[in-house]
């Protein structure tokens, strides 16, 4: 019984790892939609996990500027995602 439960937990854990890797790849693809400094800042924040203070130090910007650039980058991602959804719905309805 315990061995069966352990095997089930291992399988479930493996499935969770695969799902997490897929989410990470998706986030990286979204960030790659953003060029330049904004994309670099998003990558450092959300892929590498650096703090805004470290990013600000690396780019010689204030934290406020870093947050502004990251907000702009997130807006770019959102607009591109919305555009892709619109294209997909157009394809599906035709």
N, C-alpha and C positions, 0 to 999 in steps of 0.2 A: 504494500500500500504506500509506504513512504517513498520507495523508489519510483513508483508510478507518479506520485505527486511531484517529486523532484524533476522527473523527466518533463512533465507538463509545464512546470515553472520555467525550465530551461528553454523549452520550445517557445513559450510565451515571451520570454525575455529576448530571444533571438528575433522573433517577429517585431517586437518593439524597436529593436536596434535597426532593423531593415526599414521600418517606417520612419524613424528619426533621420536616417541617412537620406531618405527620399525628400523629407522636408528641408533638410540642409541644402541639398542640391537645388531644390526649387528656389529657396531664398537666394542662393548664389546666382542663379540665372536671372532672377529679378534685379538684383543689384548690378549685374553686368549690363543691364539696359541703360544705366546712368553713366555718362562719360565724365572724365576729368576729375577734379578735386571732389566734387559731390559724391561720385561713385566710389572714389578711394576712401573717403570718410565713412561712407555706409559700410564698405567692406571691412574696414578696421573695427568698426563698432559692432556689427552684427555677425560677422564671420569669425574674426579673430577675438572679439570680445574686449577690445580696449575701451577704457573710459573716455569720456569727452575731454577730460583734463589732459590725458596722455595725447590724444589726437590733436588737441589745441597746441600742445607743446611741440609735437612733431611738425605741424604745419606753420607754426609761429602765428597762430590766430588766437583770439579770445574764445572761451568756451561758448559765449553767446553766438559768435560767428559760426562756430562749428555746428551748434544746434540749428542755426538758420540754414546753413548749407545742407545739413542732413534732412531738414524739413523740405527744402526745395527738391532734393533727390527723391524723397518719398512721394512727393506730388508728381514728379516725372513718372515714377513707377506706376502710381495709381492711374494716371492718364493713359499710359500705354496699356495697362491691363483693361481699362474701360473700353479703349479702342478695340482691343482684341475680342472682348466679349461682344461688342457691337458687330464686328465682322463675323464672328461665329453665328450669332443669331440671324444675320442676313443670309448666311449660307444655308442654315437649317430651314429657313422659311421659304427659300426659293426652290 
